[in-house]
Amino acid sequence: MEYALVTGGSQGIGRAIARELAGRGYGIFLAALDNSFLDETAAELIATFKVPVIKFPVDLTHEKAALTIKETVESEGICLKILVNNAGFGRGDFFENISLETYHIMMGLNNRVMVELCYHLLPVLKKNKAAYILNLGSMESFLPMPVKAIYTASKHFVLAFSLALGTELIGTGVSVSILCPGPVVTNEDGMRRIKNNGARARLVVMMPEEVAPIAVNGLLSGKKVIVPGKINKLILFMNKLLPLSMKMVLLKKIGISFLPKESLEDERFKNQA
Ligand SMILES: NC(=O)c1ccc[n+]([C@@H]2O[C@H](COP(=O)([O-])OP(=O)(O)OC[C@H]3O[C@@H](n4cnc5c(N)ncnc54)[C@H](OP(=O)(O)O)[C@@H]3O)[C@@H](O)[C@H]2O)c1
């Protein structure tokens, strides 16, 4: 049985990708935080798709998490064909308004964990004739978004890393893709923010179940950069045409329109908004 390892596969986009891969007959190695979402997702995948599911409860930000995953994959003799580095998170606010601790966790989960899993699991993936890595970027991998400075920088890292590693691995059988979705509704807070932002936001927003088949089709066909949604593709095309200064003013306006009211009323940032 060939397996796909999905980090953060218990909710959101990761869960939808895990479902999509299970539907295509892969066993699933779910590495996510130890809570009821992990249990429920694992049970649902087994019941619906009749594939084996390995539950691996883990806080990926712990120093040895990636190494422990690699040791488990090897000791269990798992035939790992696909690695999906999905777990990640972002936060939007003025740079100084978010704690350094949060930034450390964000950079750790979005970047360090991805790098370590690729590093440790590449030898395992290379045992296959063909194997696949999918890293979660974002539209913000291309758009340096003010008021999301660290998140957007972390997703630029994912883009550069994925393109560079993918090129390095040509001829090895391992292909590397980056998935760059626009806004995807994965929780109630996301849904509320989309509603608050009206028609413009609803135009670009997608559901995880729409993104997952596009992601998996792109991955298995060896596509380097996967951008789901026609509007998102159009935005990235326009992005190439706009002068940098104009683009940054526009991106700041968009970023600020998503900020909570408290941030906009904060005296420290009044002249920035
Ligand atoms: N949603 C969007 O609009 C959007 C757009 C572009 C890119 N992305 C990217 O897509 C990826 C998934 O986003 P999402 O919105 O689907 O996220 P989500 O709904 O918050 O789900 C994240 C998943 O990662 C798990 N996770 C979080 N921290 C973890 C940790 N320290 N150790 C292990 N597992 C952890 C979560 O477990 P728990 O549920 O137990 O917390 C959950 O299963 C991220 O890399 C994100 O940056 C999202």
The ligand as an ORCA input file, in Angstrom:
! r2SCAN-3c Opt
* xyz 0 1
  N      -7.248     29.106      4.561
  C      -6.727     29.927      3.694
  O      -7.355     30.933      3.297
  C      -5.362     29.686      3.124
  C      -4.973     30.363      1.963
  C      -3.722     30.134      1.441
  C      -2.861     29.238      2.042
  N      -3.246     28.583      3.173
  C      -2.296     27.648      3.789
  O      -2.884     26.358      3.788
  C      -2.433     25.606      4.919
  C      -3.627     25.086      5.687
  O      -4.423     26.194      6.065
  P      -5.899     25.999      6.659
  O      -6.574     27.301      6.536
  O      -6.512     24.783      6.099
  O      -5.540     25.782      8.203
  P      -6.459     25.229      9.398
  O      -7.867     25.082      8.979
  O      -6.123     26.084     10.571
  O      -5.842     23.790      9.603
  C      -4.497     23.676      9.943
  C      -4.194     22.254     10.288
  O      -2.853     22.197     10.808
  C      -2.890     21.656     12.114
  N      -1.887     22.281     12.942
  C      -1.786     23.581     13.294
  N      -0.718     23.771     14.091
  C      -0.118     22.553     14.220
  C       1.014     22.076     14.932
  N       1.777     22.890     15.653
  N       1.318     20.763     14.859
  C       0.545     19.921     14.143
  N      -0.535     20.296     13.462
  C      -0.877     21.601     13.498
  C      -4.280     21.968     12.618
  O      -4.614     21.139     13.708
  P      -5.796     21.673     14.721
  O      -7.023     21.753     13.920
  O      -5.852     20.657     15.759
  O      -5.343     23.030     15.210
  C      -5.098     21.705     11.363
  O      -5.285     20.344     11.151
  C      -1.538     26.549      5.717
  O      -0.202     26.325      5.387
  C      -1.985     27.931      5.247
  O      -0.974     28.898      5.385
  C      -4.484     28.780      3.733
*
